[in-house]
């Protein structure tokens, strides 16, 4: 038990140090262009995997693109990512995704996530901030043809695309989002 607490504390320290280094990286005058490129590349990766996602981009009232979400766990887990929120094709703000979980889990992984909002009411709920997805709103891993078989659940459709890492996970948790207007 003492060893698992020590490992958990090491993970917390690594995450905290990484966050601090990222925050101290300083202002980047090209940040907006870099962010637009990240979103474009993320969408291209999703579309390469399943061109049927175009239907969601064309018909959704809005969507949020999270180019990278990092997840790490050793019994207790967490994940974090920063994203960009679009309403009717226009960038309107930024979002953070934070998740916590507990259970049989170990490892780390990175993935991209896109959340589509079916209508203005669902989008407005998200923009009010402190939005949370429960177990009923599950993410779908993007593979060829999956978009054609996927529909909205409670006004949202969530797609993920693994980027790398390895994780063994049998846990319970949820995702919480915050929104900041542009």
Order of alpha helices (4+ residues) and beta strands (2+ residues): alpha-alpha-alpha-beta-beta-alpha-beta-beta-beta
